[in-house]
Amino acid sequence: MGFRITLTEDQVSQIWAYLARCVNEVESYLRDDDITGANAFMDQVLNEAGKGCHDLVLDTISRLRGQADWRTFIPHE
């Protein structure tokens, strides 16, 4: 027997909106070369939404910058 989570359309929309807000917030810190602010915000994401969401935000930012994975992140010039 498998485990399945069912989300409503509203819940899915809320998740996407949260992820988009997080990505935009971190990108704004990175544009300003504020690594301390970006790290503090990501700590907040980790506390609010957990490691899975934290990693999704970092993976999204890395892919936007042409990287395969955030674990090999190199700042975009």
C-alpha positions in Angstrom: 0.0 0.0 0.0 1.4 3.4 -1.0 1.2 6.8 0.6 -0.4 9.6 -1.4 -0.8 13.3 -0.7 -3.6 15.1 -2.4 -3.5 18.9 -2.7 -6.2 21.2 -3.8 -5.7 23.6 -6.6 -5.5 26.4 -4.1 -2.8 24.6 -2.1 -0.8 24.0 -5.3 -1.1 27.7 -6.2 0.1 28.7 -2.7 3.1 26.4 -3.0 4.1 27.9 -6.3 3.6 31.4 -5.1 5.7 30.7 -2.0 8.5 29.2 -4.1 8.4 32.1 -6.6 8.6 34.7 -3.7 11.5 32.9 -2.1 13.4 32.7 -5.4 12.8 36.4 -6.1 13.9 37.3 -2.6 17.1 35.4 -2.7 17.9 36.7 -6.2 17.5 40.3 -4.9 20.1 39.6 -2.2 22.4 38.1 -4.7 22.0 41.0 -7.2 23.1 43.3 -4.3 26.0 40.9 -3.4 24.5 40.4 0.0 25.4 36.8 0.8 24.7 37.3 4.5 21.1 38.5 3.7 20.6 35.6 1.3 21.8 33.1 3.9 19.6 34.6 6.6 16.6 34.5 4.3 17.3 30.8 3.4 17.6 30.0 7.1 14.1 31.5 7.4 12.8 29.3 4.5 14.4 26.3 6.2 12.6 27.1 9.4 9.3 27.9 7.8 9.0 25.2 5.1 11.7 22.6 5.7 14.8 21.3 3.9 12.8 20.1 0.8 11.6 23.6 0.1 15.0 25.1 0.9 16.6 22.8 -1.6 14.0 23.5 -4.3 14.7 27.3 -4.0 18.4 26.7 -4.3 18.0 24.3 -7.2 15.7 26.8 -9.0 18.2 29.6 -8.6 21.1 27.5 -9.8 19.1 26.4 -12.9 18.2 30.0 -13.7 21.9 30.7 -13.6 22.8 27.8 -15.9 24.0 25.4 -13.2 23.0 21.8 -12.9 22.9 21.8 -9.1 23.2 24.3 -6.3 25.8 22.2 -4.7 28.2 23.4 -7.4 27.0 27.0 -7.5 29.3 29.5 -9.1 28.2 33.2 -9.1 26.9 34.5 -12.4 29.0 37.4 -13.8 
